[in-house]
Structures are given as C-alpha cells and as structure tokens.
Amino acid sequence: MVDIDLIRRKLSRLNMYLEKLKPISEKSLKEYEDYSISFIKAAEAGLISRDLAESIKGSAGMRNILVHEYMDIDDEKVYYAIPLAIKGYKEYIKQVEEFVEKIEEQ
C-alpha cells in the first residue's frame, strides 16, 4: 500500500530545500565560492571585531575544509549542478504528485 501522506510530506520537504537553493543559484560562481564575506557579515552583526574579520577573511576556504571536511567537494561541480537539481526535482515533484492524484482517484 502506498502511504500518500508520507509521500506528500517528503515532497513538501524536498520542495522546501529546492526553495533554499534558489538564492544560491542566482549568484555567480565567484560569489558562490567566496566564503570570506561571512567573516565581514559576522563583524557587521557584532559577533566579531572588524579587525579580526579582516585578518581572517582570507582563510575562509581553509576553515570550511577543517570544519565541514569540504576537501573532496568540487565547488564548481556543485555550483553548476544547482540549477539542474532545481529544475529536475521540480519536475520530479510534479510527476510524483500526478501519480498520487491518480491513486487517490481510484
């Protein structure tokens, strides 16, 4: 038996994640790969001093490797995959929803 409620919940969650990817897909590759801005924003928010932000912003890539173990991730591949994922999974959601609607009609 097909659990329609479960399918709908999972599709809803997938759609939520795709919506979160949209702002990233609107950035250029350079903006996507430039993590140094996060330190500047932290200083603007009062989290760290401006001097500290300026002194460590060049290390952003290394921080991400250490903290998130991003060493094996190719940022360029991820960047170019985002629009494909958004388009492809939106179609996936549409087709699964159509399938669920057919089941409900039976």
VODREN-803581 format. One record per residue: y, z, x of N, C-alpha, C in turn; residue in three letters. Coordinates in Angstrom, 1 decimal. Example, Ala and Ser with C-alpha at 12.3 -4.5 7.8 and 13.67 -1.06 7.14 Angstrom:
BEGIN
- -5.7 / 7.8 / 13.2 / -4.5 / 7.8 / 12.3 / -3.3 / 7.8 / 13.2 / ALA
- -2.2 / 7.1 / 12.8 / -1.1 / 7.1 / 13.7 / 0.0 / 7.9 / 12.9 / SER
# end
This chain:
BEGIN
- -1.2 / 0.0 / 0.8 / 0.0 / 0.0 / 0.0 / 1.2 / 0.0 / 0.9 / MET
- 2.2 / -0.7 / 0.4 / 3.5 / -0.8 / 1.2 / 4.5 / 0.3 / 0.7 / VAL
- 5.0 / 1.0 / 1.7 / 5.9 / 2.1 / 1.4 / 7.3 / 1.5 / 1.4 / ASP
- 7.8 / 1.1 / 0.3 / 9.1 / 0.4 / 0.2 / 10.2 / 1.2 / 0.6 / ILE
- 10.2 / 2.5 / 0.3 / 11.3 / 3.4 / 0.6 / 11.4 / 3.6 / 2.2 / ASP
- 10.2 / 3.6 / 2.8 / 10.2 / 3.7 / 4.3 / 10.8 / 2.4 / 4.9 / LEU
- 10.4 / 1.3 / 4.4 / 10.9 / 0.0 / 4.9 / 12.4 / 0.0 / 4.7 / ILE
- 12.9 / 0.4 / 3.6 / 14.4 / 0.3 / 3.3 / 15.1 / 1.3 / 4.3 / ARG
- 14.5 / 2.5 / 4.5 / 15.2 / 3.4 / 5.4 / 15.2 / 2.8 / 6.8 / ARG
- 14.2 / 2.2 / 7.3 / 14.1 / 1.7 / 8.6 / 15.1 / 0.5 / 8.7 / LYS
- 15.1 / -0.4 / 7.7 / 16.1 / -1.5 / 7.7 / 17.5 / -1.0 / 7.7 / LEU
- 17.8 / 0.1 / 7.0 / 19.1 / 0.7 / 7.0 / 19.5 / 1.2 / 8.4 / SER
- 18.6 / 1.9 / 9.0 / 18.9 / 2.4 / 10.3 / 19.1 / 1.2 / 11.3 / ARG
- 18.2 / 0.2 / 11.3 / 18.4 / -0.9 / 12.1 / 19.8 / -1.6 / 11.9 / LEU
- 20.2 / -1.7 / 10.7 / 21.5 / -2.3 / 10.4 / 22.6 / -1.4 / 11.0 / ASN
- 22.5 / -0.1 / 10.9 / 23.5 / 0.8 / 11.4 / 23.6 / 0.5 / 13.0 / MET
- 22.5 / 0.4 / 13.6 / 22.5 / 0.2 / 15.1 / 23.1 / -1.2 / 15.4 / TYR
- 22.9 / -2.2 / 14.6 / 23.5 / -3.5 / 14.8 / 25.0 / -3.4 / 14.7 / LEU
- 25.4 / -2.7 / 13.7 / 26.9 / -2.5 / 13.5 / 27.5 / -1.8 / 14.7 / GLU
- 26.8 / -0.9 / 15.3 / 27.3 / -0.2 / 16.5 / 27.4 / -1.2 / 17.7 / LYS
- 26.6 / -2.2 / 17.7 / 26.6 / -3.2 / 18.8 / 27.8 / -4.2 / 18.6 / LEU
- 28.3 / -4.4 / 17.4 / 29.4 / -5.4 / 17.2 / 30.6 / -5.2 / 18.1 / LYS
- 31.1 / -4.0 / 18.3 / 32.3 / -3.9 / 19.2 / 32.0 / -4.2 / 20.6 / PRO
- 30.8 / -3.9 / 21.0 / 30.3 / -4.3 / 22.4 / 30.3 / -5.8 / 22.5 / ILE
- 29.8 / -6.5 / 21.5 / 29.7 / -7.9 / 21.6 / 31.0 / -8.6 / 21.7 / SER
- 32.1 / -8.0 / 21.3 / 33.4 / -8.5 / 21.3 / 34.1 / -8.4 / 22.7 / GLU
- 33.5 / -7.7 / 23.6 / 34.1 / -7.5 / 24.9 / 33.6 / -8.7 / 25.8 / LYS
- 34.4 / -8.9 / 26.9 / 34.0 / -9.8 / 27.9 / 32.9 / -9.2 / 28.8 / SER
- 32.2 / -10.0 / 29.6 / 31.2 / -9.4 / 30.4 / 31.8 / -8.4 / 31.4 / LEU
- 32.9 / -8.7 / 31.9 / 33.6 / -7.8 / 32.9 / 33.9 / -6.5 / 32.2 / LYS
- 34.4 / -6.5 / 31.0 / 34.7 / -5.3 / 30.2 / 33.4 / -4.5 / 30.0 / GLU
- 32.4 / -5.2 / 29.6 / 31.1 / -4.6 / 29.3 / 30.5 / -3.9 / 30.6 / TYR
- 30.7 / -4.5 / 31.8 / 30.2 / -3.9 / 33.0 / 31.1 / -2.9 / 33.6 / GLU
- 32.3 / -2.8 / 33.2 / 33.3 / -1.9 / 33.8 / 33.3 / -0.5 / 33.2 / ASP
- 32.6 / 0.4 / 33.8 / 32.4 / 1.8 / 33.3 / 33.6 / 2.7 / 33.8 / TYR
- 34.4 / 2.2 / 34.7 / 35.4 / 3.1 / 35.3 / 36.4 / 3.5 / 34.2 / SER
- 36.6 / 2.8 / 33.2 / 37.6 / 3.1 / 32.1 / 37.2 / 4.4 / 31.4 / ILE
- 35.9 / 4.8 / 31.5 / 35.5 / 6.0 / 30.8 / 36.1 / 7.2 / 31.5 / SER
- 36.3 / 7.2 / 32.8 / 37.0 / 8.3 / 33.5 / 38.4 / 8.4 / 33.2 / PHE
- 39.1 / 7.2 / 33.0 / 40.5 / 7.2 / 32.7 / 40.7 / 7.8 / 31.3 / ILE
- 39.8 / 7.4 / 30.4 / 39.9 / 7.9 / 29.0 / 39.6 / 9.4 / 28.9 / LYS
- 38.7 / 9.9 / 29.8 / 38.4 / 11.3 / 29.9 / 39.7 / 12.1 / 30.3 / ALA
- 40.4 / 11.5 / 31.2 / 41.7 / 12.1 / 31.7 / 42.7 / 12.1 / 30.6 / ALA
- 42.8 / 11.0 / 29.9 / 43.8 / 10.9 / 28.8 / 43.5 / 11.9 / 27.7 / GLU
- 42.2 / 12.2 / 27.5 / 41.8 / 13.2 / 26.5 / 42.0 / 14.6 / 27.0 / ALA
- 42.3 / 14.8 / 28.2 / 42.5 / 16.1 / 28.8 / 41.2 / 16.8 / 29.3 / GLY
- 40.1 / 16.0 / 29.3 / 38.8 / 16.5 / 29.8 / 38.8 / 16.8 / 31.3 / LEU
- 39.4 / 15.8 / 32.0 / 39.5 / 16.0 / 33.5 / 41.0 / 15.6 / 33.9 / ILE
- 41.3 / 15.9 / 35.1 / 42.7 / 15.6 / 35.6 / 42.8 / 14.1 / 35.9 / SER
- 44.0 / 13.6 / 35.8 / 44.2 / 12.2 / 36.1 / 43.9 / 11.9 / 37.6 / ARG
- 44.2 / 12.8 / 38.5 / 43.8 / 12.6 / 39.9 / 42.3 / 12.5 / 40.1 / ASP
- 41.6 / 13.4 / 39.4 / 40.1 / 13.3 / 39.5 / 39.6 / 11.9 / 39.0 / LEU
- 40.1 / 11.5 / 37.8 / 39.7 / 10.3 / 37.2 / 40.0 / 9.1 / 38.2 / ALA
- 41.1 / 9.1 / 38.8 / 41.5 / 8.0 / 39.7 / 40.6 / 8.0 / 40.9 / GLU
- 40.2 / 9.2 / 41.4 / 39.4 / 9.3 / 42.6 / 38.0 / 8.9 / 42.4 / SER
- 37.4 / 9.1 / 41.2 / 36.0 / 8.9 / 41.0 / 35.7 / 7.6 / 40.2 / ILE
- 36.8 / 7.0 / 39.7 / 36.5 / 5.8 / 38.8 / 35.7 / 4.7 / 39.5 / LYS
- 35.8 / 4.6 / 40.7 / 35.1 / 3.5 / 41.5 / 33.6 / 3.8 / 41.6 / GLY
- 33.2 / 5.1 / 41.3 / 31.8 / 5.4 / 41.4 / 31.1 / 5.3 / 40.0 / SER
- 31.7 / 4.8 / 39.0 / 31.1 / 4.7 / 37.7 / 29.7 / 4.1 / 37.7 / ALA
- 29.6 / 3.0 / 38.4 / 28.3 / 2.3 / 38.4 / 27.2 / 3.2 / 39.0 / GLY
- 27.5 / 3.9 / 40.0 / 26.5 / 4.9 / 40.7 / 26.2 / 6.0 / 39.7 / MET
- 27.2 / 6.5 / 39.0 / 27.0 / 7.6 / 38.1 / 26.0 / 7.2 / 37.0 / ARG
- 26.1 / 6.0 / 36.5 / 25.2 / 5.5 / 35.5 / 23.8 / 5.3 / 36.0 / ASN
- 23.7 / 4.9 / 37.2 / 22.3 / 4.8 / 37.8 / 21.7 / 6.2 / 38.0 / ILE
- 22.5 / 7.2 / 38.4 / 21.9 / 8.5 / 38.6 / 21.6 / 9.2 / 37.3 / LEU
- 22.6 / 9.1 / 36.4 / 22.4 / 9.9 / 35.1 / 21.4 / 9.2 / 34.1 / VAL
- 21.6 / 7.9 / 34.0 / 20.8 / 7.2 / 33.0 / 19.7 / 6.3 / 33.6 / HIS
- 19.5 / 6.4 / 34.9 / 18.4 / 5.6 / 35.5 / 18.5 / 4.1 / 35.2 / GLU
- 19.8 / 3.6 / 35.2 / 20.0 / 2.2 / 34.9 / 19.7 / 1.2 / 36.0 / TYR
- 19.2 / 1.7 / 37.1 / 19.0 / 0.8 / 38.3 / 18.2 / -0.5 / 38.0 / MET
- 17.3 / -0.4 / 37.1 / 16.5 / -1.6 / 36.8 / 17.0 / -2.5 / 35.7 / ASP
- 18.1 / -2.1 / 35.1 / 18.6 / -2.8 / 34.0 / 19.6 / -3.9 / 34.5 / ILE
- 19.5 / -5.1 / 34.0 / 20.4 / -6.2 / 34.4 / 21.4 / -6.3 / 33.3 / ASP
- 22.6 / -5.7 / 33.6 / 23.7 / -5.7 / 32.6 / 24.0 / -7.1 / 32.1 / ASP
- 24.0 / -8.1 / 32.9 / 24.3 / -9.4 / 32.4 / 23.3 / -9.9 / 31.3 / GLU
- 22.0 / -9.6 / 31.6 / 21.0 / -10.0 / 30.6 / 21.2 / -9.2 / 29.3 / LYS
- 21.5 / -7.9 / 29.4 / 21.7 / -7.1 / 28.2 / 23.0 / -7.6 / 27.4 / VAL
- 24.0 / -7.9 / 28.2 / 25.3 / -8.4 / 27.6 / 25.0 / -9.7 / 26.8 / TYR
- 24.3 / -10.6 / 27.4 / 24.1 / -11.9 / 26.7 / 23.1 / -11.8 / 25.6 / TYR
- 22.2 / -10.8 / 25.6 / 21.2 / -10.6 / 24.5 / 21.8 / -9.9 / 23.3 / ALA
- 22.9 / -9.2 / 23.4 / 23.5 / -8.5 / 22.3 / 23.8 / -9.4 / 21.1 / ILE
- 24.6 / -10.5 / 21.3 / 24.8 / -11.4 / 20.1 / 23.6 / -12.0 / 19.5 / PRO
- 22.6 / -12.3 / 20.4 / 21.3 / -12.8 / 19.9 / 20.6 / -11.8 / 19.0 / LEU
- 20.6 / -10.6 / 19.5 / 20.0 / -9.5 / 18.7 / 20.7 / -9.3 / 17.4 / ALA
- 22.0 / -9.2 / 17.4 / 22.7 / -9.0 / 16.1 / 22.4 / -10.1 / 15.2 / ILE
- 22.4 / -11.4 / 15.6 / 22.1 / -12.5 / 14.7 / 20.7 / -12.5 / 14.3 / LYS
- 19.8 / -12.3 / 15.2 / 18.3 / -12.4 / 14.9 / 17.9 / -11.2 / 14.0 / GLY
- 18.4 / -10.0 / 14.3 / 17.9 / -8.9 / 13.5 / 18.6 / -8.9 / 12.1 / TYR
- 19.8 / -9.4 / 12.0 / 20.4 / -9.5 / 10.7 / 19.5 / -10.4 / 9.8 / LYS
- 19.0 / -11.5 / 10.4 / 18.1 / -12.4 / 9.6 / 16.8 / -11.7 / 9.4 / GLU
- 16.3 / -11.0 / 10.3 / 15.0 / -10.2 / 10.1 / 15.2 / -9.2 / 8.9 / TYR
- 16.3 / -8.5 / 8.9 / 16.6 / -7.6 / 7.8 / 16.6 / -8.3 / 6.5 / ILE
- 17.3 / -9.5 / 6.4 / 17.4 / -10.3 / 5.2 / 16.0 / -10.7 / 4.7 / LYS
- 15.2 / -11.2 / 5.6 / 13.8 / -11.7 / 5.2 / 12.9 / -10.5 / 4.8 / GLN
- 13.0 / -9.4 / 5.4 / 12.2 / -8.3 / 5.0 / 12.6 / -7.8 / 3.7 / VAL
- 14.0 / -7.7 / 3.4 / 14.5 / -7.3 / 2.1 / 14.0 / -8.2 / 1.0 / GLU
- 14.0 / -9.5 / 1.3 / 13.5 / -10.5 / 0.3 / 12.0 / -10.3 / 0.0 / GLU
- 11.2 / -9.9 / 1.1 / 9.8 / -9.6 / 0.9 / 9.6 / -8.4 / 0.0 / PHE
- 10.4 / -7.4 / 0.3 / 10.3 / -6.1 / -0.5 / 10.7 / -6.4 / -2.0 / VAL
- 11.7 / -7.2 / -2.2 / 12.1 / -7.5 / -3.6 / 11.0 / -8.2 / -4.3 / GLU
- 10.3 / -9.1 / -3.6 / 9.1 / -9.8 / -4.3 / 8.0 / -8.8 / -4.7 / LYS
- 7.8 / -7.8 / -3.8 / 6.8 / -6.8 / -4.1 / 7.2 / -6.0 / -5.3 / ILE
- 8.5 / -5.7 / -5.3 / 9.0 / -4.9 / -6.5 / 8.9 / -5.6 / -7.8 / GLU
- 9.0 / -6.9 / -7.7 / 8.9 / -7.7 / -9.0 / 7.5 / -7.8 / -9.5 / GLU
- 6.5 / -7.6 / -8.7 / 5.1 / -7.7 / -9.1 / 4.7 / -6.5 / -10.0 / GLN
# end
